[in-house]
Amino acid sequence: MNADTTRTIAIAAEDDRGLDGEVSHHFGRCLAYVLAEVKAGQVVSTRVRMNPHCEAHVPGQMPTFIRDLGADVILAGGMGPRAVQMFQQFGMEVATGAVGNIGRVLDAYLAGQLKGIVPCSHDHPGSCGDHSAHEPSVHHPVDHRAMPGCTGEVHDPRDTNRR
């Protein structure tokens, strides 16, 4: 990639705190997306875009939404195989298995420490896999009900018995 090229990296977020927020383990059901504009490996700007579908997630609609925001890359804790395939068909890079602080996750991605796809199954058959392989910080379960504008359930995303 040309050093003058600007990329937009979208990160699924549990909250609307930007780089100070936490990565969401549920890509399609997150409260918001942090969009980081990166040039020559440096973050030049960020913005937060609320997920208009967090309460009524329909598999397959979010990859188009993220693409239409201008993103080239998507980072998330977990993502189903249909979304991964759609992003790849759009020519976008996908990295999953991210946990913890968004700023640290973005730094890990830019340093080449976060890449590839960790199988996820929060709402799919199988197991979510071991997110700790890419863990730049410690994750704490999040109470989605405490977030304005979105309702959800309290759970530990590492719980592979949840279906």
N, C-alpha and C positions, 0 to 999 in steps of 0.2 A: 504494500500500500504506500502511496505517495505521502511524504511527511506533511504535505499541505492539505491532505484529505481530512475532512472532519467526519467523524462517525458519531452516530447516536446510539447509546447503549441504554436499553430499558431494563429496569430492575423491578421485579414484583415486590411490593412493600406491604407490610402489615399495618402501616400507619401513614400519615401525611407529613412526616418530619424530614423528608429529603434524605441527605447523606447521614443524618443522625438517627434515622429510623432503623427498623429491623426488616430483614428479608422475609418474604412470605413463603411458606412451604406449599401453599396452594396457589399456583400461578393464576388460574382463571377466577378464583374466588378472593383474591387479595383486595384490600381496600383501595389501593392506589398503585401507580407505577412512577418510579423516579426515572426521569430521562436525563442522561448526562451527555453533553456534547463534549467529545474528546478530539483534540488535535495534537499530533506529534506526541501521543502518549500522555497528554496532560488534560485534565478536566478544565474546560473553559467556561462552562455554565451548566446549571442544573435547573430542572423544573419538575413539579409534581403534577401528575394528571390523575384525577380520581377515576376509579373503575366504575363506569355506569352500570355494569352488569354484576356487581359483587353479590347482590342478593338473589339474582335470577340467572346464574351462570348456565349457559348452554354450550356444551362442548363444541368446539370448532369456530365460535364467533370471535374469540379473543385474539387469535393470531392475526386476523384481518384488522382488528382494531389497533393492535400494536404496530403492524406494518404501516397503517394509515397515519400513525403518529410520526412516521419517518425513521423508525428504529432500524438499525442494521444488525443489532445483537440483542438477545434477550437473556437475562440471568434470573434464575429462580431457584427456590429450594426444590420444588418438585413440579413435574409436568407430565401429562399423559402422552402416550405414543401418538395419538392423532394430532395433538398440537405440535409436537416435535416435527412430525412429518410435514405439516402445513408450513411451519417456519422454514424448514429446509427447502420446500418447493418454492417459497418466496425468495430463496437465496440468502436467508438470514442465518447467522450463527446462533447456536443454542448452547448454553452451559447451565447445567443443573447441579444440585447438591450443595448450593450455597446456603449458609446459615449465618445468623448474627447481624452485626452492624453493616448497613448498606455501604458506608464509606470504606470500611475495611474490605468488604467483599469486592467492591469496584477496584480498589488498589490491588487485591490479589489477582483479579482478572487481568488488569493491565500489566501486571508483572509476570503473567503466564502461569500462575499457580492455580487458576480455576479454569477448567476447560472440560469439554466432553459432557456426556449425559449419564447421570446416575439414574437407574430405573426407579420410577415412582409409581405408587399405586394407592395413594390416599383414597381415591375413588375408583380404583381399577383393580382387577384381580392380581394377586402376587404380593410382593414385598417392596417396600420403599427403598430398600438397600441401606447402606451405611453412609449417611451424610458426612460423618466425621472425616472421611478421606479428603474432603475439600474445606474443612471447617477452619475459617480464619479467626473465629471467636466462638464463645459459648452461646448456645441458643437457649432461651427460656420460653416455655409455652405462653401463648398469648390468648387473652380472653377477648374474642371477637365481639362479644356483646357490649364491651365497654367502648367500642369505637363508634363515633358519630356516623350515621348514615349507612351502617351495615350491621346486620344481625348474623350471628353464627353460633357455633357451639364451642365450648372450651374443650381442648384436647391437646395432648402432647403429640406433635407430628412424628415423633419417632416411634409411636405406638403402631406396630405392624399388625396388630389384631383388629384394628379399626377398619370397618368396611363401609 
